[in-house]
Amino acid sequence: MSDRQQIRKNEAAGYEVETVAGPEAVAEELTGFLTVYTETMRAVEATDRYFFDRSYFEALLASPLSWLLTVRDPDGACAAAALAVKSDGFLHYYLSGTADAQRRRAPSKNLIAAATDFAESLGLPLNLGGGLRPGDGLEEFKRGFANAELPFRTHELICDPAAYAELGGGRADDGFFPLYRAP
């Protein structure tokens, strides 16, 4: 089934997307996001660095440049959710998750379509990001929604060498950056 067909099938079944400005998100909405995000990180066997505590997300959603997008199933439960953040002239699809029980229905497709429409309403391009490695399944999934591809560059800067060394916990520099997140 194509992405568009799956989205229409979910809509016909009663799945709906809500977009809430970060500062207006209530505790129940954040709890729904945390639940589906954590289930997804467990399902993909993510490393510990992808598990953030609630206070991290509360701080992120306090920004007026953040939004919480939620796909609700016909019963009103959170089927999938994503955090979006405006920065550097883009709307960044930052973190997302899908409920284990909803994975076969792929409500994340509805979520990405809604994020695309939302970015357009803001007059911004949407950055879905890539995968964990070039050409992996996550990157290929995201490319299915893309209408453009742009180069992505990062800089490896250490602004406080003493703090960086402390965070590194004495690990030897093996080229992984940042060292404190090395596997």
N, C-alpha and C positions, 0 to 999 in steps of 0.2 A: 504494500500500500504506500502511495506517495505521502510525503509530509503533509501536503495540502489536503489530501483525502482524510488522513488521520485527524487533522485539526477540525475539519468539517464534521466528521463522525463524532468527535468529542463534544463539539458545540451542540449537535443535534441531540446528544444524550443528556445535555443539561450542564456541561462543564462551563464555568464562567471565570473570567480573569478580572481581578481587582488590582488597581494601582493606587498606592497610598504614599504620600510624601513621608519620608523617614521620620521627621519629628511628630507626625500625626499617627504613626503606627502604635497600636495598643498592645498590651502584654500578650493577649491571646494570639494576635497576628504574628508576633515575634516567636512565640512558642510553636506555632505551626511551622514557621520557617525552620527553626532549630530542629524540630523533629524530622522533617524531610531531609534537611541538609545532613544531619548526623546519620540517618539511615543510608543515604547515598554514599557518604564517606566510608561507612562500614562495608557496604556492598562492593565498592571498588577497592577495598583494602588499602585505603589511604594511610599514609604515614601520620604519626602523631601531630606533625606540624600543621595539618589541615583541620584539626579539631580545636576550635576556639571556644572560649567560655562565653556565657550570655553577656557579660559586661562588655566584651569586645563588640558584639553586635549592637548593644544599646548605645555605645559611644558612636559607632558608625551611623546608626539611624538618627542620632541627634543632629547630624549635619543637614542643613537645608538643601544640600546638593545630593541627597540620597533618596531612594525610593524602594519600597517593598512591593513586588508584584507577586500575586498569589493566584493560583488556579484552584478553584473550589469545585469539588465533585457535586453531583446532583443533591447530595445530602448536606452540603455546606462545609464538608471537611476539607482540609488542605491537602490537595493532591500533588501539588508542586509549587515551588516558590523560588524567587530570585531576588537578590539585592542588586540594584543598579546605582551607579554613582556618576555624576557629571564632573569631568575633569579634562583640562587641556583641549577643549572644543569637541569632546566626544561624550557619548553616554556609554559607560563601560558596564557590560553585563558581568558583574563581579563574581558572585558566588550563587550557586543554586542547588536544588535538590528535588528529588521525586520520592514520594512515599513508596515503600516497598510494595504495598498492595496495589499500587497504581501503575507500576512500571510497564506492564504489558500494554496499557492504554496510551502510554507516551504523552502525558499531559505537558511534558517539557516542550513539546513542539508548539502547543498553544501559548506557552509562556514566552518562547522566543519570538513567535509571531507578534504577540502583544508588545514585547519590548521593542521590536522593530517599529511598530506603529507609534509607540510612545516616543521613541527617539525622533521619529519624523515630526511628531507634533511639537517637539521642542526645537526643531530645526537643526538637529544634530545627527551626525553619522553614529551608528551603533557599532561598538567594538565588542565582538563576541569572544575575542581571544583565540587561542589555539588549543592544542591538546597538551599532553605531558611531553610528547616527543613528536617531531615532524612526521606527519603521515599516519598517526595513530587513529584509532576509532573515534575518539572525541573530536579531534581536528576534522576528520572527514564528516562527522555529523554536523558540526558547525558550518562547514563549507556548503552544506546543502541549503543553508539559509542566506548565504552571502551573495551580494551583487558586486562586490569589489574585494580586492586583496591589496593590502598596503604593507610595506616593510615595517618591522617592529625592531626597535633597538633599545637596549638598556645600557646603563652605565654602572660600573662597579666602583662606587666611591665609599671610602671609609672616612667619615667626618670626625670621629672620636676614636683614635687607635686604642686607647686604654680600655674604653668600654667594649670595643669590638673584641679585643683580646680576652677580656673577662667573659664575655658571652660565648666565646669559642671554647671555653673550658679547657684550655691547654691542648686542643686538637692540633695535629700537624696540618699545615696548609697543603692540601692535595689538589688545589685548583678549583674546588667547589666553592661557589660564592652564593650567599654568605656562608662563611665557615660554620657558624653556629647552627645552620640548618642542614649541614651535611648528613647524609644517611649514616 
